[in-house]
């Protein structure tokens, strides 16, 4: 059965079991919503330095790195985790650099 034919809960279970294809499919499904979230929450961060796609990709990379901390809770939980990760990333990018 291909990853595209699985629902989000099945993809989460497979992803947590080490199936990288399932994780990729799960993130790809969430990219349009993630890009909309970034576009609406951070229009000031979109420009020559970072595009919406760059910020979404960076968020997905961070999610994959932190996968071990994810606790299952269904599709709504993964989407909330995606948006929370993006919100933290955007907040971090807005912080002024530390004075040296």
N, C-alpha and C positions, 0 to 999 in steps of 0.2 A: 504494500500500500504506500503510495507516494505521500510525502509530507503535505502537499497541497490539498489532499482529500481528507485530512484529519482536522478535527475541530481544535480550538485553542487549548482545551484541557488535555487532550491527547498529546499535542505538541509540547506542552509544559512538562508532562510526565516523561516523554521521550527525551526532551532536552535535559532535564535533571538527571536522566539516566545516562547522559553522555552523547546523545545523538545531536551532532552539530548541525546537520541538515534541518532537523526539527526546530532548533533554536533560530536558525537563519530564516526559516519560513515564518515563524512566529513574529520575529522582528520586522520582516518585510510587510506582513499584514498590518503592523502598527505604524509604519513609516508615514503614510498619508496623514493620519491623525496627529502624529508627532510633529510633522512639518507645519501643520496648521496651528498647533499649540505654540510652537516657537515663533511663527510669523505674527501671531496675535499678542504674545507675551513680551516679545523682544524686538520690535521693529527697529529700535535704536542700535541693536547689535548686528543687524544685517547690513552689509555693505562690502567695501573692498577687502576687509580683513576676513570676514566669515559670511558664508551664505546660509540660507535655511538648511540646505542639504548638508553642508559641513557640520552645522550644529546638531542636526539629527543623527548624522553618522557618528559624531563624537559621543553622543548620548548612548547610542547602541553599543559602541565599543566599551564604554564604561559599564553598561549593564552586563555584557559578556564577562568582563573582568570580575564583577561582583556577584556572579551567578550563585556562588556557594552560599551567599547570605539570603537568597530568595526563599521565601516560604510559600508553598502552594496555597492557593485560595481561589482559583478559577480565573477565567478571562478578565473579569473586572479588576482583580488583584494585579495581574500583570500589567494591564493598562495604567492603573494607578501608579505602579512602580515605575513605569516608563515616564509618565508625566512628572512624578516627584523627582526622578533623576534629572530630567531636563530642567525643571525649575531650579534645582540646586546648582546645576551647571550654569544657568543664566545668571543666577544671583552671584555666583563666584566671579563671572566675567565682568560684572558691573562694579565689583569692589575696586577701589583705587589701589594702585600698587603701593606696597609698603615703602615708607621712606627709609633711606639707607644712611 
